[in-house]
Amino acid sequence: MKKIKYQKDIKLFVNNSILDELKQCVSNAYPHEACGIILGDINQIELEQEDFQYHYIARKFACIPSNRESTVAFLIDNIVELDHIIRDNLKTYQEKSNQDIRLISIFHSHPAGSFPSSVDYKQMKFLDDFSGSEMDFVSKAFKNLIWTIMDASTSHMNAFIYFEKKLQQVELEIRS
């Protein structure tokens, strides 16, 4: 795979309690890849000289049992089922907190390493380009998603986005 560009205008913030949930999800799935969704906010932050950043703020994590149980693949093949999982988690969070949130990240693990595989890259591109008239919510939900990948052996994470028709790495910051 080509060298990955670093996208300076996008950051993902994850707090320690969500980090613990991510680690538990990975531990429960091991030796297979874990997967889940991260819900939260996207805020545009004004910087100096008319510059800005987008801050993706994690608010809720949902570990999803993969239907692939594999060391090299993850996620649910059924896009309708994934749509239901996303909607149910959004509704539950919004009812409890009275806050609007959205899908901001697809999470998964690798047995070793925290960079996208060629399979991940293809999936990122597919979901970013996905458009289906009957699945309007899902097609919008997958646009500009961050993909968070955790190394199952070290718990090291990296974050990536398929943006401007390229795979780009984004800064990931863990907050207390």
Residue pairs with C-beta under 8 A, 6 or more apart in sequence:
1 116
1 118
1 121
1 167
4 115
4 160
4 167
4 168
4 169
5 166
5 167
5 168
5 169
6 168
6 169
6 170
7 161
7 163
7 168
7 169
7 170
8 53
8 171
9 52
9 53
9 54
10 53
10 54
10 56
10 146
10 161
10 163
10 168
10 170
10 171
11 53
11 54
11 55
11 56
11 170
11 171
11 172
11 173
12 56
12 58
12 104
12 105
12 146
12 148
12 159
12 170
12 171
12 172
12 173
13 55
13 56
13 57
13 58
13 173
13 175
14 22
14 38
14 58
14 148
14 157
14 172
14 173
14 174
14 175
15 58
15 174
15 175
15 176
16 174
16 175
16 176
18 38
18 58
18 60
18 61
19 174
21 61
21 63
22 36
22 61
22 107
22 148
22 150
22 157
23 150
23 155
24 63
25 34
25 35
25 36
25 61
25 63
25 107
25 109
26 34
26 109
26 150
26 152
26 155
28 34
28 63
29 35
29 63
29 66
29 109
30 109
30 111
30 152
31 71
31 111
31 152
32 66
32 68
32 69
32 70
32 71
32 74
33 66
33 68
33 70
33 71
33 72
33 73
33 74
33 108
33 109
33 110
33 111
33 152
34 63
34 66
34 74
34 107
34 108
34 109
34 150
34 152
35 63
35 64
35 66
35 74
35 75
35 76
35 106
35 107
35 108
35 109
36 61
36 62
36 63
36 64
36 106
36 107
36 108
37 61
37 62
37 64
37 85
37 86
37 89
37 103
37 105
37 106
37 107
38 58
38 60
38 61
38 103
38 104
38 105
38 106
38 107
38 146
38 148
39 58
39 59
39 60
39 61
39 62
39 89
39 90
39 93
39 101
39 102
39 103
39 104
40 56
40 57
40 58
40 59
40 60
40 101
40 102
40 104
40 105
41 55
41 56
41 57
41 59
41 99
41 101
41 102
41 104
42 54
42 55
42 56
42 57
42 102
42 104
43 54
43 55
43 57
44 52
44 53
44 54
45 52
45 53
45 54
45 55
46 52
47 53
56 104
56 105
56 146
56 170
57 104
58 104
58 105
59 93
59 97
59 99
59 101
60 89
60 93
60 101
61 107
62 85
62 89
64 75
64 76
64 82
64 85
66 73
66 74
66 75
66 76
67 76
67 77
67 78
68 74
68 75
68 77
71 111
72 117
72 119
73 119
74 108
74 109
75 82
75 106
75 108
75 123
76 82
76 85
79 130
79 132
79 135
79 138
80 135
82 138
83 135
83 137
83 138
83 141
86 103
86 138
86 141
87 137
90 101
90 102
90 103
93 99
93 101
94 100
94 101
102 141
103 141
103 142
103 145
104 145
104 146
105 145
105 146
105 147
105 148
105 159
106 127
106 145
106 146
106 147
106 148
107 147
107 148
107 149
107 150
108 120
108 147
108 148
108 149
108 150
109 149
109 150
109 151
109 152
110 117
110 149
110 150
110 151
110 152
111 152
111 153
112 151
112 152
112 153
113 149
113 151
114 149
114 150
114 151
114 156
114 157
114 158
115 149
115 158
115 160
116 124
116 147
116 149
116 160
116 167
120 147
120 149
121 162
121 167
124 145
124 147
124 160
124 162
124 167
125 162
127 142
127 145
127 162
128 142
128 143
128 144
128 145
128 162
130 138
130 139
130 142
131 139
132 138
132 139
144 161
144 163
145 161
145 162
146 159
146 160
146 161
146 170
147 159
147 160
147 161
147 162
148 157
148 158
148 159
148 172
149 157
149 158
149 159
149 160
150 156
150 157
151 157
157 172
158 169
158 172
159 169
159 170
159 171
159 172
160 167
160 168
160 169
160 170
161 167
161 168
161 170
162 168
